[in-house]
Amino acid sequence: MVSHARRKAKGIAAERELVSLFHEHGWVAIRVAASGASRKPAADLIAARLGRVLAVEVKVTRDDAKYVRLEEVDELLSFAEQGGLEAWLAVRFPRGVWRFIPARLASRREKSVRVTREDGLESEVFFEREV
Amino acid sequence: MVSHARRKAKGIAAERELVSLFHEHGWVAIRVAASGASRKPAADLIAARLGRVLAVEVKVTRDDAKYVRLEEVDELLSFAEQGGLEAWLAVRFPRGVWRFIPARLASRREKSVRVTREDGLESEVFFEREV
């Protein structure tokens, strides 16, 4: 069992890694600050390039699949819709492997969406296509 | 002389107040997290509504005018340009009076831009026009 503090630190490290990835590919990107209340903000990252603006939920896993609570995905979708932004999930798998998938296309189950290392786009493809 | 910590707390309080103002008017808005390095991020707030996305630098003053360093304004402008966002300055004057001005239109001096309570748009006008 990984402690809450350790998991949080890993999450922030992954967000920073992803901000750097965006920067390397010519995007601006920022991490969203925790809100004052205990409520989790609806997105972890905002990235933009030439007017395309993405709201990104960032996840980390040591397994082959990551399950993201439907509630969280739906909050991201509604945040993005209200703002007119694109909603994406970005999942970091072991050894720095990232997968990117539009939140709306992620595979829905009863209470979560499931992202595997075969889903969505890998980094190279994502950044080549998403220019 | 106001201490650094006190000034920072006032800055964050103003950012939260502005996030609430955006929310009340149907925008999504988030505070930008401090970057890992000591470097200040290029914007304090990102606000979006129906695809219009603003990068906002937030300032507070107890005086009649606020001077913002040119370097800071230019970083905001270049961040916004790269992302394809609109760059705005939002200055909070005493008694909760906000003024909003596009960063590009703020009055330039040798080392700073100057925003007075007569410059740009007041809250009501800003939120009525900017829909």
Interface residues (C-beta under 8 A of the other chain):
Chain A: R16 G26 W27 V28 I30 R31 V32 A33 A34 S35 G36 P41 A42 A43 I46 A48 R49 L50 G51 R52 V53 F79 Q82 G83 G84 L85
Chain B: R16 G26 W27 V28 I30 R31 V32 A33 A34 S35 G36 P41 A42 A43 I46 A48 R49 L50 G51 R52 V53 F79 Q82 G83 G84 L85
